[in-house]
Amino acid sequence: MGEKIGKNLKEGDIVALYGELGTGKTVLVKGIAKGIECENQVKSPSFVFVHEYKGKIPIYHIDLYRINNPQELLNLGIQEFFEGDGICLIEWAEKAEQTLPLSHIDIKFKVLNKNTREITLSNANFRN
């Protein structure tokens, strides 16, 4: 699924990922990176807020798990990535909802059982 999404993303797209730990957000990011023909191996950026991956289009993989308040988010300068030349993939996007541009794609993960996830995509900007 991630690979298919990646093939449809374009420069400037912002993808907000929502879901608890272990729901598959980083796995989806790996698939998206493959769809964009990313040269780097995607890792969870939990200890570094942003990883940049090179591909047909740069990917800015942002993980907000350790963000505790809006001031930390402002200090990170996340808005600069929204206006950049790449694609932003934001894990724990609920922590940035007030700063996300109106035009973005939401992907929400819900655990149904150990091996099953419900994944919901929403936003008119996503192209099939």
N, CA, C and O atoms as a printed pandas DataFrame, in Angstrom:
     atom_number atom_name residue_name chain_id  residue_number  x_coord  y_coord  z_coord
0              1         N          MET        A               1    0.824   -1.187    0.000
1              2        CA          MET        A               1    0.000    0.000    0.000
2              3         C          MET        A               1    0.871    1.255    0.000
3              4         O          MET        A               1    0.599    2.196   -0.746
4              5         N          GLY        A               2    1.908    1.277    0.824
5              6        CA          GLY        A               2    2.791    2.420    0.889
6              7         C          GLY        A               2    3.463    2.713   -0.438
7              8         O          GLY        A               2    3.600    3.872   -0.830
8              9         N          GLU        A               3    3.883    1.663   -1.130
9             10        CA          GLU        A               3    4.536    1.853   -2.421
10            11         C          GLU        A               3    3.576    2.521   -3.416
11            12         O          GLU        A               3    3.979    3.417   -4.159
12            13         N          LYS        A               4    2.329    2.093   -3.430
13            14        CA          LYS        A               4    1.332    2.684   -4.329
14            15         C          LYS        A               4    1.109    4.159   -3.980
15            16         O          LYS        A               4    1.020    5.004   -4.870
16            17         N          ILE        A               5    1.022    4.461   -2.694
17            18        CA          ILE        A               5    0.858    5.852   -2.268
18            19         C          ILE        A               5    2.063    6.665   -2.718
19            20         O          ILE        A               5    1.908    7.758   -3.263
20            21         N          GLY        A               6    3.259    6.139   -2.495
21            22        CA          GLY        A               6    4.483    6.836   -2.869
22            23         C          GLY        A               6    4.545    7.181   -4.346
23            24         O          GLY        A               6    5.003    8.263   -4.711
24            25         N          LYS        A               7    4.096    6.288   -5.186
25            26        CA          LYS        A               7    4.111    6.533   -6.629
26            27         C          LYS        A               7    3.163    7.657   -7.021
27            28         O          LYS        A               7    3.300    8.227   -8.103
28            29         N          ASN        A               8    2.205    7.987   -6.162
29            30        CA          ASN        A               8    1.221    9.025   -6.464
30            31         C          ASN        A               8    1.507   10.359   -5.789
31            32         O          ASN        A               8    0.807   11.339   -6.043
32            33         N          LEU        A               9    2.517   10.412   -4.940
33            34        CA          LEU        A               9    2.841   11.668   -4.264
34            35         C          LEU        A               9    3.689   12.557   -5.158
35            36         O          LEU        A               9    4.397   12.084   -6.047
36            37         N          LYS        A              10    3.602   13.852   -4.902
37            38        CA          LYS        A              10    4.389   14.810   -5.672
38            39         C          LYS        A              10    5.070   15.786   -4.723
39            40         O          LYS        A              10    4.745   15.850   -3.537
40            41         N          GLU        A              11    6.004   16.530   -5.256
41            42        CA          GLU        A              11    6.718   17.535   -4.479
42            43         C          GLU        A              11    5.724   18.460   -3.774
43            44         O          GLU        A              11    4.770   18.947   -4.380
44            45         N          GLY        A              12    5.966   18.690   -2.484
45            46        CA          GLY        A              12    5.107   19.570   -1.699
46            47         C          GLY        A              12    4.000   18.867   -0.947
47            48         O          GLY        A              12    3.332   19.485   -0.118
48            49         N          ASP        A              13    3.783   17.567   -1.220
49            50        CA          ASP        A              13    2.734   16.840   -0.495
50            51         C          ASP        A              13    3.132   16.631    0.960
51            52         O          ASP        A              13    4.303   16.435    1.283
52            53         N          ILE        A              14    2.138   16.677    1.819
53            54        CA          ILE        A              14    2.322   16.459    3.249
54            55         C          ILE        A              14    1.397   15.329    3.666
55            56         O          ILE        A              14    0.190   15.380    3.429
56            57         N          VAL        A              15    1.973   14.308    4.288
57            58        CA          VAL        A              15    1.208   13.147    4.730
58            59         C          VAL        A              15    1.296   13.074    6.246
59            60         O          VAL        A              15    2.376   12.918    6.815
60            61         N          ALA        A              16    0.134   13.190    6.894
61            62        CA          ALA        A              16    0.046   13.139    8.354
62            63         C          ALA        A              16   -0.363   11.728    8.759
63            64         O          ALA        A              16   -1.418   11.240    8.352
64            65         N          LEU        A              17    0.471   11.075    9.561
65            66        CA          LEU        A              17    0.238    9.692    9.992
66            67         C          LEU        A              17   -0.190    9.666   11.451
67            68         O          LEU        A              17    0.474   10.236   12.317
68            69         N          TYR        A              18   -1.312    8.993   11.712
69            70        CA          TYR        A              18   -1.884    8.902   13.052
70            71         C          TYR        A              18   -1.995    7.435   13.451
71            72         O          TYR        A              18   -2.350    6.589   12.631
72            73         N          GLY        A              19   -1.693    7.138   14.704
73            74        CA          GLY        A              19   -1.854    5.773   15.198
74            75         C          GLY        A              19   -0.959    5.526   16.391
75            76         O          GLY        A              19    0.059    6.195   16.575
76            77         N          GLU        A              20   -1.343    4.575   17.184
77            78        CA          GLU        A              20   -0.577    4.210   18.374
78            79         C          GLU        A              20    0.738    3.545   17.982
79            80         O          GLU        A              20    0.960    3.222   16.815
80            81         N          LEU        A              21    1.608    3.343   18.975
81            82        CA          LEU        A              21    2.856    2.603   18.766
82            83         C          LEU        A              21    2.553    1.235   18.170
83            84         O          LEU        A              21    1.622    0.554   18.599
84            85         N          GLY        A              22    3.340    0.843   17.184
85            86        CA          GLY        A              22    3.219   -0.496   16.632
86            87         C          GLY        A              22    2.082   -0.704   15.653
87            88         O          GLY        A              22    1.761   -1.844   15.320
88            89         N          THR        A              23    1.462    0.373   15.184
89            90        CA          THR        A              23    0.341    0.188   14.255
90            91         C          THR        A              23    0.790    0.085   12.803
91            92         O          THR        A              23    0.011   -0.346   11.953
92            93         N          GLY        A              24    2.017    0.467   12.503
93            94        CA          GLY        A              24    2.524    0.316   11.140
94            95         C          GLY        A              24    2.883    1.605   10.428
95            96         O          GLY        A              24    3.068    1.602    9.211
96            97         N          LYS        A              25    2.985    2.702   11.153
97            98        CA          LYS        A              25    3.297    3.980   10.521
98            99         C          LYS        A              25    4.656    3.943    9.810
99           100         O          LYS        A              25    4.761    4.336    8.648
100          101         N          THR        A              26    5.678    3.477   10.498
101          102        CA          THR        A              26    7.011    3.433    9.902
102          103         C          THR        A              26    7.072    2.421    8.764
103          104         O          THR        A              26    7.775    2.648    7.779
104          105         N          VAL        A              27    6.358    1.324    8.878
105          106        CA          VAL        A              27    6.300    0.335    7.801
106          107         C          VAL        A              27    5.700    0.970    6.547
107          108         O          VAL        A              27    6.187    0.744    5.439
108          109         N          LEU        A              28    4.648    1.760    6.723
109          110        CA          LEU        A              28    4.040    2.454    5.588
110          111         C          LEU        A              28    5.031    3.445    4.979
111          112         O          LEU        A              28    5.128    3.551    3.757
112          113         N          VAL        A              29    5.763    4.167    5.818
113          114        CA          VAL        A              29    6.770    5.116    5.324
114          115         C          VAL        A              29    7.807    4.382    4.478
115          116         O          VAL        A              29    8.238    4.901    3.448
116          117         N          LYS        A              30    8.211    3.194    4.894
117          118        CA          LYS        A              30    9.170    2.403    4.103
118          119         C          LYS        A              30    8.609    2.099    2.720
119          120         O          LYS        A              30    9.326    2.178    1.722
120          121         N          GLY        A              31    7.329    1.753    2.662
121          122        CA          GLY        A              31    6.691    1.487    1.376
122          123         C          GLY        A              31    6.599    2.730    0.515
123          124         O          GLY        A              31    6.844    2.674   -0.690
124          125         N          ILE        A              32    6.248    3.850    1.122
125          126        CA          ILE        A              32    6.180    5.120    0.383
126          127         C          ILE        A              32    7.554    5.444   -0.197
127          128         O          ILE        A              32    7.663    5.832   -1.360
128          129         N          ALA        A              33    8.603    5.287    0.611
129          130        CA          ALA        A              33    9.966    5.556    0.147
130          131         C          ALA        A              33   10.327    4.667   -1.043
131          132         O          ALA        A              33   10.985    5.117   -1.982
132          133         N          LYS        A              34    9.902    3.425   -1.003
133          134        CA          LYS        A              34   10.159    2.512   -2.124
134          135         C          LYS        A              34    9.440    3.009   -3.377
135          136         O          LYS        A              34    9.995    2.952   -4.474
136          137         N          GLY        A              35    8.216    3.492   -3.220
137          138        CA          GLY        A              35    7.452    4.008   -4.353
138          139         C          GLY        A              35    8.064    5.253   -4.961
139          140         O          GLY        A              35    7.874    5.525   -6.147
140          141         N          ILE        A              36    8.803    6.018   -4.152
141          142        CA          ILE        A              36    9.467    7.234   -4.628
142          143         C          ILE        A              36   10.892    6.919   -5.092
143          144         O          ILE        A              36   11.645    7.820   -5.460
144          145         N          GLU        A              37   11.246    5.653   -5.071
145          146        CA          GLU        A              37   12.580    5.202   -5.474
146          147         C          GLU        A              37   13.656    5.813   -4.593
147          148         O          GLU        A              37   14.666    6.323   -5.077
148          149         N          CYS        A              38   13.419    5.752   -3.293
149          150        CA          CYS        A              38   14.344    6.280   -2.295
150          151         C          CYS        A              38   15.611    5.433   -2.266
151          152         O          CYS        A              38   15.563    4.205   -2.336
152          153         N          GLU        A              39   16.741    6.119   -2.160
153          154        CA          GLU        A              39   18.037    5.440   -2.151
154          155         C          GLU        A              39   18.425    4.929   -0.766
155          156         O          GLU        A              39   19.241    4.014   -0.653
156          157         N          ASN        A              40   17.851    5.509    0.288
157          158        CA          ASN        A              40   18.260    5.203    1.653
158          159         C          ASN        A              40   17.321    4.202    2.308
159          160         O          ASN        A              40   16.170    4.050    1.899
160          161         N          GLN        A              41   17.825    3.524    3.328
161          162        CA          GLN        A              41   16.996    2.643    4.130
162          163         C          GLN        A              41   16.284    3.488    5.176
163          164         O          GLN        A              41   16.923    4.230    5.922
164          165         N          VAL        A              42   14.966    3.375    5.229
165          166        CA          VAL        A              42   14.161    4.153    6.171
166          167         C          VAL        A              42   14.247    3.528    7.553
167          168         O          VAL        A              42   14.098    2.317    7.717
168          169         N          LYS        A              43   14.492    4.385    8.553
169          170        CA          LYS        A              43   14.523    3.962    9.947
170          171         C          LYS        A              43   13.567    4.850   10.724
171          172         O          LYS        A              43   13.264    5.964   10.297
172          173         N          SER        A              44   13.097    4.369   11.848
173          174        CA          SER        A              44   12.256    5.201   12.695
174          175         C          SER        A              44   13.090    6.351   13.227
175          176         O          SER        A              44   14.151    6.132   13.811
176          177         N          PRO        A              45   12.612    7.599   13.028
177          178        CA          PRO        A              45   13.407    8.738   13.467
178          179         C          PRO        A              45   13.129    9.168   14.903
179          180         O          PRO        A              45   13.301   10.343   15.227
180          181         N          SER        A              46   12.709    8.261   15.766
181          182        CA          SER        A              46   12.278    8.625   17.116
182          183         C          SER        A              46   13.311    9.403   17.918
183          184         O          SER        A              46   12.939   10.223   18.758
184          185         N          PHE        A              47   14.600    9.169   17.682
185          186        CA          PHE        A              47   15.609    9.867   18.472
186          187         C          PHE        A              47   16.168   11.084   17.740
187          188         O          PHE        A              47   16.868   11.904   18.335
188          189         N          VAL        A              48   15.863   11.199   16.466
189          190        CA          VAL        A              48   16.176   12.374   15.673
190          191         C          VAL        A              48   14.832   12.782   15.091
191          192         O          VAL        A              48   14.147   11.955   14.489
192          193         N          PHE        A              49   14.450   14.018   15.256
193          194        CA          PHE        A              49   13.105   14.421   14.849
194          195         C          PHE        A              49   12.866   14.305   13.351
195          196         O          PHE        A              49   11.752   14.002   12.925
196          197         N          VAL        A              50   13.903   14.544   12.541
197          198        CA          VAL        A              50   13.721   14.529   11.086
198          199         C          VAL        A              50   14.858   13.756   10.430
199          200         O          VAL        A              50   16.033   13.974   10.725
200          201         N          HIS        A              51   14.480   12.848    9.535
201          202        CA          HIS        A              51   15.441   12.183    8.659
202          203         C          HIS        A              51   15.117   12.615    7.242
203          204         O          HIS        A              51   13.949   12.683    6.860
204          205         N          GLU        A              52   16.140   12.904    6.467
205          206        CA          GLU        A              52   15.943   13.223    5.052
206          207         C          GLU        A              52   16.430   12.039    4.235
207          208         O          GLU        A              52   17.525   11.521    4.456
208          209         N          TYR        A              53   15.597   11.618    3.282
209          210        CA          TYR        A              53   15.947   10.522    2.385
210          211         C          TYR        A              53   15.910   11.043    0.957
211          212         O          TYR        A              53   15.015   11.800    0.581
212          213         N          LYS        A              54   16.889   10.632    0.174
213          214        CA          LYS        A              54   16.961   11.072   -1.214
214          215         C          LYS        A              54   16.322   10.025   -2.123
215          216         O          LYS        A              54   16.481    8.821   -1.920
216          217         N          GLY        A              55   15.611   10.502   -3.107
217          218        CA          GLY        A              55   14.963    9.674   -4.109
218          219         C          GLY        A              55   14.591   10.565   -5.272
219          220         O          GLY        A              55   15.188   11.626   -5.454
220          221         N          LYS        A              56   13.603   10.150   -6.072
221          222        CA          LYS        A              56   13.135   11.019   -7.152
222          223         C          LYS        A              56   12.726   12.370   -6.583
223          224         O          LYS        A              56   12.915   13.411   -7.213
224          225         N          ILE        A              57   12.167   12.335   -5.388
225          226        CA          ILE        A              57   11.766   13.528   -4.646
226          227         C          ILE        A              57   12.312   13.333   -3.231
227          228         O          ILE        A              57   12.205   12.233   -2.689
228          229         N          PRO        A              58   12.894   14.367   -2.617
229          230        CA          PRO        A              58   13.359   14.205   -1.233
230          231         C          PRO        A              58   12.193   13.892   -0.292
231          232         O          PRO        A              58   11.083   14.393   -0.471
232          233         N          ILE        A              59   12.462   13.069    0.694
233          234        CA          ILE        A              59   11.478   12.737    1.724
234          235         C          ILE        A              59   11.979   13.305    3.044
235          236         O          ILE        A              59   13.136   13.114    3.418
236          237         N          TYR        A              60   11.098   14.001    3.740
237          238        CA          TYR        A              60   11.384   14.472    5.092
238          239         C          TYR        A              60   10.504   13.650    6.029
239          240         O          TYR        A              60    9.299   13.883    6.133
240          241         N          HIS        A              61   11.117   12.696    6.701
241          242        CA          HIS        A              61   10.408   11.792    7.614
242          243         C          HIS        A              61   10.506   12.392    9.010
243          244         O          HIS        A              61   11.571   12.398    9.627
244          245         N          ILE        A              62    9.386   12.891    9.492
245          246        CA          ILE        A              62    9.345   13.625   10.752
246          247         C          ILE        A              62    8.619   12.785   11.794
247          248         O          ILE        A              62    7.518   12.296   11.542
248          249         N          ASP        A              63    9.228   12.619   12.956
249          250        CA          ASP        A              63    8.615   11.851   14.039
250          251         C          ASP        A              63    8.449   12.765   15.249
251          252         O          ASP        A              63    9.430   13.236   15.825
252          253         N          LEU        A              64    7.207   13.007   15.621
253          254        CA          LEU        A              64    6.904   13.935   16.710
254          255         C          LEU        A              64    6.611   13.228   18.033
255          256         O          LEU        A              64    6.079   13.848   18.955
256          257         N          TYR        A              65    6.945   11.959   18.140
257          258        CA          TYR        A              65    6.642   11.173   19.331
258          259         C          TYR        A              65    7.147   11.854   20.607
259          260         O          TYR        A              65    6.451   11.864   21.622
260          261         N          ARG        A              66    8.345   12.417   20.557
261          262        CA          ARG        A              66    8.946   12.997   21.765
262          263         C          ARG        A              66    8.588   14.468   21.984
263          264         O          ARG        A              66    9.079   15.084   22.930
264          265         N          ILE        A              67    7.751   15.030   21.137
265          266        CA          ILE        A              67    7.312   16.415   21.324
266          267         C          ILE        A              67    6.297   16.454   22.460
267          268         O          ILE        A              67    5.327   15.696   22.458
268          269         N          ASN        A              68    6.521   17.338   23.430
269          270        CA          ASN        A              68    5.640   17.397   24.594
270          271         C          ASN        A              68    4.746   18.626   24.641
271          272         O          ASN        A              68    3.729   18.630   25.335
272          273         N          ASN        A              69    5.122   19.680   23.899
273          274        CA          ASN        A              69    4.303   20.892   23.929
274          275         C          ASN        A              69    4.484   21.671   22.629
275          276         O          ASN        A              69    5.451   21.451   21.899
276          277         N          PRO        A              70    3.555   22.582   22.341
277          278        CA          PRO        A              70    3.615   23.346   21.084
278          279         C          PRO        A              70    4.901   24.154   20.906
279          280         O          PRO        A              70    5.355   24.337   19.776
280          281         N          GLN        A              71    5.493   24.637   21.992
281          282        CA          GLN        A              71    6.729   25.423   21.870
282          283         C          GLN        A              71    7.858   24.574   21.293
283          284         O          GLN        A              71    8.635   25.058   20.470
284          285         N          GLU        A              72    7.956   23.327   21.712
285          286        CA          GLU        A              72    8.976   22.436   21.161
286          287         C          GLU        A              72    8.788   22.279   19.657
287          288         O          GLU        A              72    9.759   22.247   18.901
288          289         N          LEU        A              73    7.546   22.183   19.237
289          290        CA          LEU        A              73    7.241   22.050   17.816
290          291         C          LEU        A              73    7.681   23.293   17.053
291          292         O          LEU        A              73    8.247   23.189   15.965
292          293         N          LEU        A              74    7.426   24.459   17.618
293          294        CA          LEU        A              74    7.858   25.708   16.987
294          295         C          LEU        A              74    9.378   25.778   16.910
295          296         O          LEU        A              74    9.930   26.214   15.900
296          297         N          ASN        A              75   10.056   25.350   17.972
297          298        CA          ASN        A              75   11.521   25.356   17.994
298          299         C          ASN        A              75   12.111   24.420   16.937
299          300         O          ASN        A              75   13.198   24.673   16.417
300          301         N          LEU        A              76   11.398   23.348   16.626
301          302        CA          LEU        A              76   11.840   22.392   15.616
302          303         C          LEU        A              76   11.828   23.024   14.227
303          304         O          LEU        A              76   12.605   22.625   13.359
304          305         N          GLY        A              77   10.951   24.008   14.010
305          306        CA          GLY        A              77   10.862   24.670   12.708
306          307         C          GLY        A              77   10.194   23.815   11.657
307          308         O          GLY        A              77   10.557   23.864   10.482
308          309         N          ILE        A              78    9.220   23.033   12.078
309          310        CA          ILE        A              78    8.568   22.085   11.181
310          311         C          ILE        A              78    7.939   22.757    9.956
311          312         O          ILE        A              78    7.873   22.149    8.888
312          313         N          GLN        A              79    7.478   24.002   10.101
313          314        CA          GLN        A              79    6.820   24.690    9.000
314          315         C          GLN        A              79    7.741   24.857    7.795
315          316         O          GLN        A              79    7.270   24.893    6.658
316          317         N          GLU        A              80    9.028   24.958    8.028
317          318        CA          GLU        A              80    9.984   25.095    6.929
318          319         C          GLU        A              80    9.953   23.882    6.005
319          320         O          GLU        A              80   10.132   24.017    4.795
320          321         N          PHE        A              81    9.728   22.704    6.568
321          322        CA          PHE        A              81    9.656   21.495    5.751
322          323         C          PHE        A              81    8.399   21.496    4.887
323          324         O          PHE        A              81    8.400   20.936    3.791
324          325         N          PHE        A              82    7.328   22.122    5.372
325          326        CA          PHE        A              82    6.073   22.164    4.622
326          327         C          PHE        A              82    6.221   22.956    3.330
327          328         O          PHE        A              82    5.477   22.731    2.376
328          329         N          GLU        A              83    7.162   23.866    3.295
329          330        CA          GLU        A              83    7.347   24.726    2.130
330          331         C          GLU        A              83    8.551   24.301    1.302
331          332         O          GLU        A              83    8.960   25.018    0.389
332          333         N          GLY        A              84    9.114   23.156    1.609
333          334        CA          GLY        A              84   10.323   22.697    0.929
334          335         C          GLY        A              84   10.053   22.017   -0.391
335          336         O          GLY        A              84    8.936   22.035   -0.908
336          337         N          ASP        A              85   11.098   21.416   -0.925
337          338        CA          ASP        A              85   11.052   20.797   -2.244
338          339         C          ASP        A              85   10.754   19.305   -2.197
339          340         O          ASP        A              85   10.888   18.610   -3.204
340          341         N          GLY        A              86   10.356   18.815   -1.041
341          342        CA          GLY        A              86   10.151   17.373   -0.908
342          343         C          GLY        A              86    8.765   17.007   -0.458
343          344         O          GLY        A              86    7.819   17.789   -0.563
344          345         N          ILE        A              87    8.670   15.793    0.048
345          346        CA          ILE        A              87    7.438   15.248    0.596
346          347         C          ILE        A              87    7.642   15.094    2.099
347          348         O          ILE        A              87    8.652   14.538    2.532
348          349         N          CYS        A              88    6.695   15.579    2.896
349          350        CA          CYS        A              88    6.764   15.441    4.351
350          351         C          CYS        A              88    5.898   14.268    4.791
351          352         O          CYS        A              88    4.713   14.205    4.463
352          353         N          LEU        A              89    6.483   13.356    5.521
353          354        CA          LEU        A              89    5.773   12.232    6.124
354          355         C          LEU        A              89    5.898   12.412    7.627
355          356         O          LEU        A              89    6.997   12.316    8.173
356          357         N          ILE        A              90    4.774   12.675    8.306
357          358        CA          ILE        A              90    4.808   13.074    9.712
358          359         C          ILE        A              90    4.154   12.015   10.595
359          360         O          ILE        A              90    2.938   11.827   10.555
360          361         N          GLU        A              91    4.970   11.326   11.391
361          362        CA          GLU        A              91    4.423   10.386   12.370
362          363         C          GLU        A              91    4.033   11.151   13.633
363          364         O          GLU        A              91    4.684   12.127   14.008
364          365         N          TRP        A              92    2.969   10.697   14.278
365          366        CA          TRP        A              92    2.415   11.351   15.464
366          367         C          TRP        A              92    1.928   12.759   15.100
367          368         O          TRP        A              92    2.144   13.716   15.842
368          369         N          ALA        A              93    1.274   12.862   13.956
369          370        CA          ALA        A              93    0.835   14.143   13.410
370          371         C          ALA        A              93   -0.183   14.856   14.295
371          372         O          ALA        A              93   -0.370   16.066   14.167
372          373         N          GLU        A              94   -0.836   14.128   15.183
373          374        CA          GLU        A              94   -1.807   14.777   16.075
374          375         C          GLU        A              94   -1.143   15.859   16.921
375          376         O          GLU        A              94   -1.812   16.781   17.388
376          377         N          LYS        A              95    0.166   15.751   17.118
377          378        CA          LYS        A              95    0.884   16.750   17.902
378          379         C          LYS        A              95    1.153   18.020   17.097
379          380         O          LYS        A              95    1.602   19.023   17.652
380          381         N          ALA        A              96    0.879   17.980   15.793
381          382        CA          ALA        A              96    1.140   19.138   14.932
382          383         C          ALA        A              96   -0.117   19.629   14.232
383          384         O          ALA        A              96   -0.034   20.442   13.311
384          385         N          GLU        A              97   -1.282   19.148   14.656
385          386        CA          GLU        A              97   -2.509   19.486   13.925
386          387         C          GLU        A              97   -2.715   20.980   13.757
387          388         O          GLU        A              97   -3.222   21.420   12.726
388          389         N          GLN        A              98   -2.330   21.768   14.753
389          390        CA          GLN        A              98   -2.533   23.218   14.672
390          391         C          GLN        A              98   -1.589   23.885   13.678
391          392         O          GLN        A              98   -1.844   25.009   13.245
392          393         N          THR        A              99   -0.504   23.211   13.313
393          394        CA          THR        A              99    0.465   23.810   12.406
394          395         C          THR        A              99    0.423   23.212   11.000
395          396         O          THR        A              99    1.073   23.728   10.091
396          397         N          LEU        A             100   -0.334   22.130   10.812
397          398        CA          LEU        A             100   -0.403   21.509    9.488
398          399         C          LEU        A             100   -1.137   22.427    8.510
399          400         O          LEU        A             100   -2.135   23.050    8.871
400          401         N          PRO        A             101   -0.644   22.511    7.277
401          402        CA          PRO        A             101   -1.380   23.267    6.262
402          403         C          PRO        A             101   -2.744   22.613    6.009
403          404         O          PRO        A             101   -2.911   21.415    6.237
404          405         N          LEU        A             102   -3.695   23.386    5.549
405          406        CA          LEU        A             102   -5.019   22.834    5.259
406          407         C          LEU        A             102   -4.950   21.731    4.217
407          408         O          LEU        A             102   -5.720   20.772    4.269
408          409         N          SER        A             103   -4.040   21.864    3.283
409          410        CA          SER        A             103   -3.894   20.877    2.219
410          411         C          SER        A             103   -2.881   19.811    2.635
411          412         O          SER        A             103   -1.672   20.014    2.522
412          413         N          HIS        A             104   -3.377   18.689    3.110
413          414        CA          HIS        A             104   -2.518   17.562    3.447
414          415         C          HIS        A             104   -3.345   16.279    3.405
415          416         O          HIS        A             104   -4.574   16.312    3.342
416          417         N          ILE        A             105   -2.650   15.169    3.442
417          418        CA          ILE        A             105   -3.285   13.853    3.410
418          419         C          ILE        A             105   -3.203   13.254    4.803
419          420         O          ILE        A             105   -2.129   13.233    5.404
420          421         N          ASP        A             106   -4.318   12.769    5.323
421          422        CA          ASP        A             106   -4.349   12.075    6.611
422          423         C          ASP        A             106   -4.391   10.572    6.370
423          424         O          ASP        A             106   -5.173   10.087    5.551
424          425         N          ILE        A             107   -3.550    9.843    7.085
425          426        CA          ILE        A             107   -3.609    8.380    7.086
426          427         C          ILE        A             107   -3.682    7.954    8.541
427          428         O          ILE        A             107   -2.768    8.200    9.328
428          429         N          LYS        A             108   -4.800    7.303    8.884
429          430        CA          LYS        A             108   -5.036    6.890   10.271
430          431         C          LYS        A             108   -5.022    5.371   10.379
431          432         O          LYS        A             108   -5.646    4.659    9.593
432          433         N          PHE        A             109   -4.283    4.902   11.389
433          434        CA          PHE        A             109   -4.121    3.473   11.646
434          435         C          PHE        A             109   -4.887    3.092   12.900
435          436         O          PHE        A             109   -4.846    3.802   13.905
436          437         N          LYS        A             110   -5.580    1.973   12.835
437          438        CA          LYS        A             110   -6.275    1.437   13.998
438          439         C          LYS        A             110   -6.009   -0.064   14.045
439          440         O          LYS        A             110   -6.158   -0.759   13.040
440          441         N          VAL        A             111   -5.614   -0.560   15.216
441          442        CA          VAL        A             111   -5.362   -1.990   15.395
442          443         C          VAL        A             111   -6.703   -2.693   15.598
443          444         O          VAL        A             111   -7.463   -2.362   16.508
444          445         N          LEU        A             112   -6.977   -3.669   14.732
445          446        CA          LEU        A             112   -8.185   -4.479   14.903
446          447         C          LEU        A             112   -7.862   -5.750   15.682
447          448         O          LEU        A             112   -8.648   -6.191   16.521
448          449         N          ASN        A             113   -6.705   -6.331   15.400
449          450        CA          ASN        A             113   -6.175   -7.451   16.181
450          451         C          ASN        A             113   -4.684   -7.551   15.876
451          452         O          ASN        A             113   -4.141   -6.712   15.156
452          453         N          LYS        A             114   -4.030   -8.555   16.408
453          454        CA          LYS        A             114   -2.574   -8.669   16.301
454          455         C          LYS        A             114   -2.058   -8.540   14.862
455          456         O          LYS        A             114   -1.002   -7.947   14.639
456          457         N          ASN        A             115   -2.774   -9.075   13.906
457          458        CA          ASN        A             115   -2.306   -9.099   12.527
458          459         C          ASN        A             115   -3.121   -8.236   11.571
459          460         O          ASN        A             115   -2.871   -8.261   10.366
460          461         N          THR        A             116   -4.082   -7.479   12.074
461          462        CA          THR        A             116   -4.977   -6.728   11.196
462          463         C          THR        A             116   -5.050   -5.264   11.606
463          464         O          THR        A             116   -5.215   -4.933   12.780
464          465         N          ARG        A             117   -4.922   -4.390   10.598
465          466        CA          ARG        A             117   -5.026   -2.958   10.813
466          467         C          ARG        A             117   -6.129   -2.396    9.914
467          468         O          ARG        A             117   -6.362   -2.880    8.806
468          469         N          GLU        A             118   -6.785   -1.382   10.414
469          470        CA          GLU        A             118   -7.699   -0.597    9.590
470          471         C          GLU        A             118   -6.959    0.687    9.260
471          472         O          GLU        A             118   -6.495    1.391   10.158
472          473         N          ILE        A             119   -6.848    0.991    7.978
473          474        CA          ILE        A             119   -6.122    2.184    7.543
474          475         C          ILE        A             119   -7.080    3.052    6.747
475          476         O          ILE        A             119   -7.702    2.601    5.785
476          477         N          THR        A             120   -7.188    4.314    7.168
477          478        CA          THR        A             120   -8.100    5.253    6.527
478          479         C          THR        A             120   -7.315    6.401    5.927
479          480         O          THR        A             120   -6.533    7.055    6.618
480          481         N          LEU        A             121   -7.522    6.648    4.634
481          482        CA          LEU        A             121   -6.918    7.792    3.952
482          483         C          LEU        A             121   -7.996    8.825    3.726
483          484         O          LEU        A             121   -9.118    8.489    3.349
484          485         N          SER        A             122   -7.659   10.083    3.954
485          486        CA          SER        A             122   -8.627   11.124    3.674
486          487         C          SER        A             122   -7.932   12.395    3.222
487          488         O          SER        A             122   -6.884   12.768    3.750
488          489         N          ASN        A             123   -8.508   13.030    2.275
489          490        CA          ASN        A             123   -8.162   14.355    1.763
490          491         C          ASN        A             123   -8.366   14.334    0.257
491          492         O          ASN        A             123   -7.976   13.379   -0.414
492          493         N          ALA        A             124   -8.958   15.354   -0.256
493          494        CA          ALA        A             124   -9.258   15.446   -1.673
494          495         C          ALA        A             124   -7.999   15.536   -2.530
495          496         O          ALA        A             124   -8.066   15.306   -3.737
496          497         N          ASN        A             125   -6.853   15.865   -1.935
497          498        CA          ASN        A             125   -5.634   16.032   -2.712
498          499         C          ASN        A             125   -4.965   14.709   -3.081
499          500         O          ASN        A             125   -4.047   14.690   -3.901
500          501         N          PHE        A             126   -5.412   13.609   -2.488
501          502        CA          PHE        A             126   -4.808   12.316   -2.827
502          503         C          PHE        A             126   -5.341   11.859   -4.174
503          504         O          PHE        A             126   -6.552   11.832   -4.394
504          505         N          ARG        A             127   -4.433   11.500   -5.072
505          506        CA          ARG        A             127   -4.822   11.086   -6.417
506          507         C          ARG        A             127   -4.695    9.580   -6.553
507          508         O          ARG        A             127   -3.695    9.007   -6.121
508          509         N          ASN        A             128   -5.674    8.935   -7.137
509          510        CA          ASN        A             128   -5.610    7.471   -7.361
510          511         C          ASN        A             128   -4.749    7.153   -8.555
511          512         O          ASN        A             128   -4.577    5.983   -8.898
